[in-house]
Amino acid sequence: MEVTLLGTGAPAGLPRPDCSCAVCATALGPDARAATAALVDGTLLLDLTPGAAFAAARAGQSLGGVRQVLLSHPHDGPAVEVPAGLPQPGRVPDGRELALLTGHRVRAVAMDAGGTGYAVTGPDGQRLLYLPPGGAPAGLEGATAESYDMLLADVVGRPDALARLRAVGSVGPTTDVLAVHLDHDVPPGPELRRRLAAAGARAVPDGTTLVVGAYEEVPDVPRRTLVLGGARSGKSVEAERRLEAFPEVLYVATGGTRGGDTEWAARVAAHRERRPGSWRTAETTDLVPVLAQDGPPVLVDCLSLWLTDVMDSVGAWDDAEWAGGGEKALRERVRELTAAVRGTRRTVVAVSNEVGSGIVPATASGRRYRDELGRLNAAFANECEQVLLVVAGQALVLRG
């Protein structure tokens, strides 16, 4: 089964008409996207968009063989003209299945928001799931898992849809996840590709033809990632974004509650509100047992607070205790942590502060902490497939 993506953009396209944002201003060439529409084996058209016939011609395809046109969502704006010879488009009631003369079977999938999803099974048995913009499948809990070879979905706008499908086994490591309905909420080009790859997804230019079931292009999700950055740089947001398309994430908070500190409580509350409801939180600095266990992905926020706790425990702030065994004890704790990272089988994203580029601390204890955090970051990064530095909300890839 082959799928030609006649468009991969949001319903309004990318760039949006009359939008002056930086993303729309730079969405040129392969980063410019028409509204999403998918042509399956030249016979089934999912979503009819303006200029579909010209888009097909540019992709070396024709709409002359289309026998069924299905809509996944209402079209906002002027009515779309149906090209001559094309069947009248329509939507299928949720749960209803169509059997086409070409051997394709199409089942309408209920969504948790407006629109209809379509599960397409080709004559060769390959399976494709196409979701509308802003939608996720409804009623997956307790349902029998249906595995798909390809998913076309609003990965950027609804990462939880991908997480839900992964939770029930409908999307696996070999599922080719394609981001469609792309809007101006994510920068185009390399930044879009980087964000999608972290979720195990990818984007392709308009007009691309894909073979369902050919998963050689499915990106490998980095198993261990370190996200560095300064205060309020956006490092925690970046780390959380990397796992929002995965179910049952364990969020390890190393900072504790700090009873009586209202400002700290407000910070913790803001972090909790950002996280998906399916994530579980553990407040601990005992990271080695967490990494040794099998389980869902882990997000550690953050290593700098872990180091503070360890330095407290070994007496690092007292020169005599530091010289009398505290330094050696700290080195051993760091070695235990890096060994646990090296041996873990879980997907791990860790956050840490980058403090070595600022003013030299005025106190000996401040300089000691700065130096040890730099050593910890370097040792942890050495065990990671990917390392990022976040500056002003922009992620720079240092490794991977």
C-alpha positions in Angstrom: 0.0 0.0 0.0 1.4 3.4 -1.0 0.4 6.8 0.4 1.1 10.1 -1.3 0.8 13.1 1.0 -0.6 15.8 -1.2 -0.4 18.2 1.7 1.0 18.0 5.3 -0.1 21.3 6.8 -2.8 22.6 9.1 -6.2 23.3 7.5 -5.1 26.9 6.8 -1.8 25.8 5.4 1.7 26.8 6.3 2.5 29.7 6.1 -0.9 30.9 7.1 -2.4 33.6 4.9 -1.9 37.1 6.4 0.2 35.8 9.3 3.4 37.7 10.0 4.9 35.4 12.7 8.5 34.3 12.3 7.6 30.7 11.5 5.2 31.7 8.7 7.8 34.1 7.3 10.4 31.3 7.0 8.1 28.5 5.9 9.5 28.4 2.3 10.3 25.7 -0.2 10.0 22.3 1.3 8.9 23.8 4.6 5.8 25.3 3.0 2.8 23.0 3.4 -0.7 22.8 1.9 -3.6 21.5 4.0 -3.2 17.8 4.7 -4.6 15.3 2.3 -3.5 11.7 1.7 -4.0 9.7 -1.5 -3.9 5.9 -0.9 -3.0 3.7 -3.8 -4.4 6.3 -6.2 -7.9 5.0 -5.3 -8.8 6.5 -1.8 -8.5 10.2 -1.0 -8.5 11.2 2.7 -9.5 14.8 2.9 -10.2 16.9 -0.1 -8.4 20.2 0.0 -8.1 23.2 -2.4 -5.8 22.5 -5.3 -5.8 18.7 -4.7 -5.7 17.9 -8.4 -2.7 20.2 -9.0 -1.0 18.8 -5.9 -1.4 15.3 -7.2 0.0 16.2 -10.6 3.0 17.8 -9.0 3.6 14.5 -7.1 3.3 12.5 -10.3 -0.1 11.2 -9.4 -3.6 11.5 -10.7 -7.0 11.7 -9.1 -8.6 9.9 -12.0 -8.6 6.6 -10.3 -10.1 7.8 -7.0 -13.2 5.8 -6.1 -13.8 7.2 -2.6 -13.3 10.6 -1.0 -13.5 10.7 2.8 -13.4 13.8 5.0 -12.0 13.7 8.5 -13.0 17.2 9.6 -15.2 20.2 8.5 -13.5 22.5 6.1 -13.4 26.1 7.3 -13.6 28.8 4.7 -14.9 28.9 1.1 -16.3 25.7 -0.2 -13.8 23.4 -1.8 -14.6 22.6 -5.4 -14.9 18.9 -6.3 -12.8 18.2 -9.4 -14.6 16.8 -12.3 -14.9 13.0 -12.2 -14.2 12.8 -8.5 -16.8 11.1 -6.2 -18.7 13.4 -3.8 -16.8 13.6 -0.5 -18.4 12.4 2.7 -17.8 11.3 6.2 -18.4 7.8 7.6 -20.3 7.3 10.9 -18.1 6.2 13.8 -17.5 2.5 13.8 -18.9 1.9 10.3 -16.7 0.0 7.9 -16.5 0.4 4.1 -15.3 -2.3 1.7 -14.0 -0.9 -1.5 -13.9 -2.8 -4.8 -10.1 -2.3 -4.9 -9.7 -4.5 -1.8 -9.2 -1.7 0.7 -11.2 -1.7 3.9 -11.9 1.6 5.8 -13.2 1.8 9.3 -14.3 5.1 10.9 -12.6 5.7 14.3 -14.3 7.8 17.0 -12.3 10.9 18.2 -12.3 12.7 21.5 -12.7 15.9 19.7 -14.5 16.9 16.5 -13.7 14.9 13.4 -13.3 11.3 12.3 -10.3 9.1 12.1 -9.9 6.4 9.4 -8.2 3.0 9.8 -7.3 1.7 6.4 -6.4 -1.9 5.6 -4.9 -2.5 2.2 -5.2 -5.5 0.0 -1.8 -6.7 1.2 -2.9 -6.5 4.9 -0.9 -3.4 5.7 -2.7 -1.0 8.1 -2.7 2.8 8.2 -4.4 5.1 10.7 -5.2 8.6 9.7 -6.3 11.1 12.4 -7.9 14.6 11.9 -6.2 17.8 13.2 -6.5 18.2 17.0 -8.0 14.7 17.5 -7.1 11.6 19.4 -8.9 8.2 19.3 -11.6 7.8 21.9 -12.4 4.7 23.9 -9.0 3.0 23.8 -9.1 2.0 27.4 -9.9 -1.7 27.6 -10.1 -2.0 23.8 -8.4 -4.8 21.9 -5.2 -3.3 20.5 -5.0 -2.9 16.7 -1.5 -2.5 15.5 -0.7 -0.1 12.7 2.2 0.0 10.2 1.8 3.8 9.7 0.2 6.6 11.6 -0.6 10.0 10.1 -1.5 12.3 13.0 -1.3 15.7 14.6 1.8 14.7 16.6 2.7 18.3 17.4 -0.7 19.5 18.5 -1.8 16.3 20.2 1.2 14.3 21.4 -1.1 12.6 23.9 -2.8 10.9 21.0 0.5 9.1 20.1 1.0 8.3 23.8 -2.5 6.7 24.0 -1.8 4.6 21.0 1.5 3.5 22.3 -0.1 2.6 25.7 -2.4 0.1 24.1 0.1 -1.3 21.6 -1.4 0.2 18.5 1.8 2.0 17.8 5.1 0.1 18.2 8.8 0.6 17.5 8.3 -0.2 13.8 5.3 2.0 13.2 6.1 4.8 10.8 4.7 7.9 12.6 4.2 10.9 10.2 3.4 14.3 11.5 0.7 16.0 9.5 -1.7 19.0 10.0 1.5 21.0 10.8 0.9 24.5 11.9 3.1 27.5 12.9 3.4 26.4 16.6 6.7 24.7 15.8 9.6 26.2 13.8 10.1 24.5 10.5 13.2 22.8 9.2 15.8 21.3 11.5 14.0 22.2 14.7 10.8 20.5 13.6 12.8 17.4 12.6 14.6 17.4 15.9 11.5 17.6 18.0 9.7 14.9 16.0 12.6 12.6 16.1 12.7 12.8 19.9 9.1 11.4 19.8 9.9 8.7 17.3 8.2 10.6 14.5 9.1 12.4 11.3 7.8 14.9 8.8 8.1 14.8 5.0 7.6 17.5 2.3 4.3 17.7 0.4 4.2 15.3 -2.5 6.1 12.6 -0.8 5.0 9.0 -1.6 5.5 6.5 1.2 5.3 2.7 1.3 3.2 1.5 4.3 5.1 -1.1 6.3 8.6 0.1 5.2 10.0 1.2 8.5 13.6 1.8 7.6 13.1 5.6 8.0 11.5 5.3 11.5 13.8 7.4 13.8 15.4 5.8 16.8 14.5 7.6 20.0 17.6 8.4 22.0 17.6 6.2 25.1 19.6 8.6 27.3 19.4 12.3 27.0 20.9 15.2 29.1 19.3 18.6 28.8 21.5 21.5 30.1 20.6 25.1 30.5 20.7 28.2 32.7 17.9 29.5 34.9 14.6 29.9 33.1 16.2 28.9 29.9 13.4 26.5 29.0 15.4 23.3 29.8 12.6 21.6 31.8 10.0 22.4 29.1 12.4 20.9 26.5 12.8 17.8 28.6 9.1 17.3 29.2 8.4 17.9 25.5 10.7 15.0 24.6 8.5 12.5 26.5 5.0 13.9 26.1 4.3 11.4 23.3 5.0 8.4 25.6 2.7 6.9 28.2 3.3 6.3 31.9 6.4 8.5 32.3 8.0 8.5 35.7 8.9 12.1 36.7 11.6 12.0 39.4 11.7 15.3 41.3 14.9 15.7 43.2 14.1 19.0 44.9 11.6 17.9 47.6 8.8 20.1 48.9 10.8 22.5 51.2 8.0 23.1 53.7 7.2 26.8 54.3 8.9 28.1 51.1 5.9 29.5 49.2 8.0 30.5 46.2 9.4 27.0 45.8 5.9 25.6 46.2 4.7 27.8 43.3 7.6 26.5 41.1 6.7 22.9 41.9 3.0 23.5 41.2 3.8 25.1 37.8 5.8 22.0 36.8 3.0 19.7 37.9 0.4 21.6 35.9 2.5 21.3 32.7 2.9 17.5 33.0 0.4 15.1 31.4 -2.1 13.5 33.8 -0.8 10.0 33.0 2.6 10.7 34.3 3.6 9.5 37.8 5.8 11.6 40.2 8.4 10.3 42.6 10.2 12.8 44.9 13.6 11.2 45.6 17.3 11.7 45.2 18.0 8.0 45.2 18.4 7.7 41.5 20.4 4.5 41.2 17.6 2.1 42.2 15.2 3.9 39.8 17.6 3.5 36.9 18.2 -0.2 37.8 14.6 -1.1 37.5 12.8 -1.9 34.3 9.9 0.3 33.5 8.5 3.3 31.5 10.6 6.3 30.5 12.1 8.4 33.3 12.5 12.2 33.5 14.9 13.4 36.2 14.6 17.0 37.1 17.2 17.9 38.1 20.8 16.7 38.6 21.9 19.9 40.2 19.5 19.4 43.1 20.7 15.8 43.3 24.3 17.1 43.7 23.2 19.5 46.4 21.7 16.7 48.4 24.8 14.5 47.9 27.2 17.3 48.9 25.1 17.9 52.0 25.3 14.2 52.9 29.1 14.0 52.5 29.9 17.3 54.4 31.2 19.0 51.3 30.7 22.5 52.7 33.2 22.0 55.6 36.8 22.1 54.4 37.9 19.6 57.1 35.2 17.1 56.2 35.8 17.6 52.5 39.5 16.9 52.8 38.9 14.0 55.3 36.8 11.9 53.0 34.0 14.0 51.7 35.5 14.5 48.3 36.2 10.8 47.9 32.6 9.9 49.0 31.2 12.4 46.4 33.3 10.9 43.6 32.0 7.5 44.5 28.4 8.6 44.4 28.9 10.2 41.0 30.6 7.0 39.7 27.6 4.9 41.0 25.2 7.3 39.2 27.0 7.2 35.9 27.4 3.4 36.1 23.6 3.2 36.6 23.0 5.4 33.6 25.3 3.3 31.5 23.6 0.1 32.5 19.9 1.3 32.5 17.4 -0.3 30.1 15.0 2.6 30.5 14.6 5.7 28.4 16.0 8.5 30.5 15.9 12.3 30.1 17.8 14.2 32.7 17.9 18.0 33.3 20.8 19.9 34.8 21.9 23.5 35.2 24.8 24.9 33.3 26.5 27.3 35.8 30.0 27.4 34.6 29.6 30.4 32.2 28.6 33.0 34.7 30.3 35.0 37.4 32.8 33.2 39.6 31.1 32.6 43.0 32.4 34.8 45.8 32.6 31.9 48.3 34.7 28.8 48.5 31.6 26.6 48.9 30.0 28.3 45.8 33.1 27.6 43.7 33.2 24.0 45.0 29.6 23.4 44.0 30.1 25.0 40.6 33.2 22.9 39.9 31.5 19.6 41.0 28.4 20.3 39.0 30.5 20.9 35.9 32.3 17.5 36.6 28.9 15.8 37.1 27.4 17.2 33.9 30.5 16.0 31.9 30.4 12.5 33.4 26.6 12.2 32.9 26.8 13.5 29.3 29.5 11.0 28.5 26.9 8.2 29.1 24.2 9.8 26.9 23.4 9.3 23.2 22.1 12.9 23.0 23.1 16.1 24.9 21.3 19.4 24.4 22.0 23.0 25.6 19.0 25.2 25.9 19.5 28.9 25.6 16.6 31.4 25.5 14.2 28.5 24.8 16.2 27.3 21.8 17.8 23.8 22.0 21.3 23.4 20.6 22.3 19.8 19.9 25.8 19.1 21.4 25.7 15.4 20.8 23.5 13.0 18.8 
